[in-house]
């Protein structure tokens, strides 16, 4: 494994978990959050798009044969709709530690606080895990065909890459959310199998 793929990530979010916080889920956090929340809601984050733009070397691939996982990729005018969870102060420190262990396995994600809009009209700050486009795991220039090739074959300790894609697509359908690129990608991978 390349040493730069496995160094301690810089934690940049200024957050006091003992006061509770919101976290924005757009991929596996939508269908497998792994923690209890006091409240959850559909939410929209502006300035980012959901994309298979991160090489997965830990969960859905290996350093020798990376898969692809979703990340928030910065794009002006873009937006991403996902699920926001309110973590209460009593469990805040433990949940934040869990999220950091889960999401910051390499330094490819940056932990930031960004405003999200809930469906009830509230606008509030939330913890978001966004892609560092300068990181060597960034794969934001791959075409959908190239993404499908990788996702169809990649496997990692957490399971197959296609399972991750299909779970996310099923979650989007269940929530009534549209994501044309992900639905197209799922069709491409399905045809390849």
C-alpha positions as CSV (number, residue, x, y, z in Angstrom):
1,X,0.0,0.0,0.0
2,X,1.3,3.4,-0.9
3,X,2.2,5.3,2.3
4,X,0.4,8.4,1.1
5,X,-2.8,6.4,0.9
6,X,-2.6,5.5,4.6
7,X,-1.6,8.5,6.7
8,X,-3.7,10.1,9.4
9,X,-6.3,12.4,7.9
10,X,-6.5,16.0,8.9
11,X,-9.7,16.7,10.8
12,X,-10.9,20.2,9.9
13,X,-14.5,20.3,11.1
14,X,-15.0,22.6,14.2
15,X,-17.6,20.6,16.1
16,X,-18.5,20.0,19.7
17,X,-20.2,16.7,19.7
18,X,-21.4,17.0,23.3
19,X,-23.9,19.6,22.1
20,X,-25.2,17.3,19.3
21,X,-24.8,17.8,15.6
22,X,-26.3,17.0,12.2
23,X,-24.5,14.7,9.7
24,X,-25.4,14.5,5.9
25,X,-25.5,11.1,4.3
26,X,-25.5,10.7,0.5
27,X,-24.1,7.1,0.0
28,X,-23.9,4.2,2.4
29,X,-24.9,6.5,5.3
30,X,-28.4,6.6,3.7
31,X,-28.9,2.8,3.9
32,X,-26.5,1.8,6.7
33,X,-25.8,4.7,9.1
34,X,-24.6,2.5,11.9
35,X,-25.8,4.8,14.7
36,X,-29.1,6.0,16.2
37,X,-30.4,9.4,15.5
38,X,-32.9,11.6,17.3
39,X,-34.3,12.8,14.0
40,X,-33.7,12.4,10.3
41,X,-34.9,14.2,7.2
42,X,-34.3,14.4,3.5
43,X,-31.8,17.3,3.0
44,X,-30.1,19.1,0.1
45,X,-26.5,20.2,0.0
46,X,-25.5,22.8,-2.6
47,X,-22.2,23.1,-4.4
48,X,-21.5,19.4,-4.5
49,X,-22.6,16.4,-6.6
50,X,-22.8,12.7,-5.5
51,X,-20.2,10.9,-7.7
52,X,-18.2,7.7,-7.8
53,X,-15.0,9.7,-7.7
54,X,-13.0,8.0,-5.0
55,X,-10.9,4.9,-5.4
56,X,-11.8,2.4,-2.7
57,X,-8.8,0.7,-1.2
58,X,-10.3,-0.4,2.1
59,X,-14.0,-1.3,1.9
60,X,-15.0,-2.1,-1.7
61,X,-11.6,-2.7,-3.2
62,X,-8.0,-3.2,-2.3
63,X,-4.8,-1.2,-2.9
64,X,-3.9,-3.7,-5.6
65,X,-7.4,-3.6,-7.3
66,X,-9.2,-0.5,-6.1
67,X,-13.0,-0.2,-6.4
68,X,-15.0,3.1,-6.5
69,X,-17.1,4.6,-3.8
70,X,-19.2,7.7,-3.6
71,X,-18.0,11.1,-2.5
72,X,-19.2,14.6,-2.6
73,X,-17.4,16.2,-5.5
74,X,-17.3,20.0,-5.6
75,X,-19.1,21.6,-8.6
76,X,-20.5,25.1,-8.9
77,X,-24.3,25.0,-9.4
78,X,-24.6,21.4,-8.4
79,X,-26.6,20.0,-5.5
80,X,-27.0,16.6,-3.8
81,X,-30.0,15.4,-2.0
82,X,-29.6,12.8,0.7
83,X,-30.5,12.1,4.3
84,X,-29.5,14.3,7.3
85,X,-29.4,12.8,10.8
86,X,-29.5,14.7,14.1
87,X,-27.2,13.2,16.6
88,X,-28.1,14.1,20.2
89,X,-25.4,15.4,22.6
90,X,-25.6,12.3,24.8
91,X,-24.3,10.1,22.0
92,X,-22.5,12.8,20.0
93,X,-18.9,12.0,21.1
94,X,-19.3,8.3,20.4
95,X,-21.0,8.8,17.1
96,X,-18.4,11.3,15.9
97,X,-15.7,8.9,16.8
98,X,-17.5,6.2,14.9
99,X,-18.0,8.4,11.8
100,X,-14.3,9.4,11.8
101,X,-13.2,5.7,12.1
102,X,-15.5,4.8,9.3
103,X,-15.1,7.7,6.9
104,X,-11.6,8.9,7.5
105,X,-9.7,5.6,6.8
106,X,-7.5,7.5,4.4
107,X,-7.0,11.2,3.9
108,X,-9.1,11.3,0.7
109,X,-12.2,12.7,2.5
110,X,-12.2,16.1,4.1
111,X,-14.5,16.6,7.1
112,X,-16.3,19.9,6.7
113,X,-19.3,21.8,8.1
114,X,-21.7,23.0,5.4
115,X,-25.2,24.3,5.4
116,X,-27.9,21.9,4.4
117,X,-31.6,22.6,3.7
118,X,-34.2,20.2,5.2
119,X,-37.5,19.5,3.5
120,X,-39.3,21.4,6.3
121,X,-37.5,24.6,5.3
122,X,-34.9,24.6,8.0
123,X,-31.3,25.5,7.0
124,X,-28.7,24.3,9.4
125,X,-25.0,23.3,9.6
126,X,-24.1,19.7,9.1
127,X,-21.0,17.5,9.2
128,X,-20.2,16.4,5.6
129,X,-17.5,14.2,4.2
130,X,-16.3,15.7,0.9
131,X,-13.7,14.5,-1.6
132,X,-10.3,16.1,-1.7
133,X,-9.8,16.5,-5.4
134,X,-6.0,16.8,-4.9
135,X,-5.8,13.3,-3.4
136,X,-4.4,10.4,-5.3
137,X,-7.6,8.5,-4.7
138,X,-9.6,11.1,-6.7
139,X,-11.2,9.6,-9.8
140,X,-13.5,12.4,-10.9
141,X,-12.5,12.3,-14.5
142,X,-13.7,8.7,-15.2
143,X,-16.6,8.2,-17.7
144,X,-19.7,6.3,-16.6
145,X,-18.4,3.4,-18.8
146,X,-15.1,3.4,-17.0
147,X,-16.8,3.5,-13.6
148,X,-19.1,0.6,-14.6
149,X,-16.0,-1.5,-15.6
150,X,-14.4,-1.0,-12.2
151,X,-17.6,-1.4,-10.1
152,X,-18.6,-4.6,-11.9
153,X,-15.4,-6.4,-10.9
154,X,-14.2,-4.8,-7.7
155,X,-14.4,-6.6,-4.3
156,X,-13.2,-5.6,-0.9
157,X,-13.5,-6.6,2.7
158,X,-16.9,-5.0,3.0
159,X,-18.2,-6.8,-0.1
160,X,-18.6,-6.3,-3.8
161,X,-18.5,-2.8,-5.3
162,X,-21.7,-3.6,-7.3
163,X,-23.5,-4.4,-4.0
164,X,-22.6,-0.9,-2.7
165,X,-23.9,0.7,-5.9
166,X,-27.2,-1.4,-5.9
167,X,-27.8,-0.7,-2.2
168,X,-27.4,3.1,-2.9
169,X,-29.7,2.9,-5.9
170,X,-32.4,1.0,-4.0
171,X,-32.1,3.6,-1.2
172,X,-32.6,6.4,-3.6
173,X,-35.6,4.7,-5.1
174,X,-37.1,4.1,-1.6
175,X,-36.6,7.7,-0.7
176,X,-38.1,9.0,-3.9
177,X,-34.9,10.6,-5.0
178,X,-33.6,10.9,-8.6
179,X,-30.0,10.5,-9.6
180,X,-29.7,9.9,-13.4
181,X,-26.0,9.1,-13.4
182,X,-26.3,6.5,-10.6
183,X,-29.3,4.9,-12.3
184,X,-27.5,4.8,-15.6
185,X,-24.4,3.3,-13.9
186,X,-26.6,0.6,-12.3
187,X,-28.0,-0.3,-15.7
188,X,-24.5,-0.5,-17.2
189,X,-23.2,-2.7,-14.4
190,X,-26.3,-4.9,-14.6
191,X,-25.8,-5.4,-18.4
192,X,-22.2,-6.3,-17.9
193,X,-23.1,-9.1,-15.5
